[in-house]
Amino acid sequence: MRRPCERCDTEVEAEYDDPKLRRWVKGYFFLGVPFLPLLPIIGSDFAVMLPMLMVYVIGFGPALGILREPPKCCDCGAVVPHRAA
């Protein structure tokens, strides 16, 4: 993607740090969808399944951090702003 870099003063090629990881992280949010019908059973098992659900939900924070990371300039490594529409 082409974005204007303030440090280079030109329009440069910008990319995310790890595009393959971003693709996998987008799928992380849909891992729990098959277990939605089992939610009453998961909620009643407070010893094993409920703590495992909590660990899964705690993973949302780092996953969102990866997705919200801005793209960087390929030449100088500066963060490039989103293009104004």
Buried (B, 14 or more C-beta within 10 A) or exposed (E): EEBBBEEBEEEBEBEBEEEEBBEEBEEBEEEEEEEEEEEEEBEEEEEEBEEEBEEEEEBEEEBEEBBEBEBBBEEEEBBBEEEEE
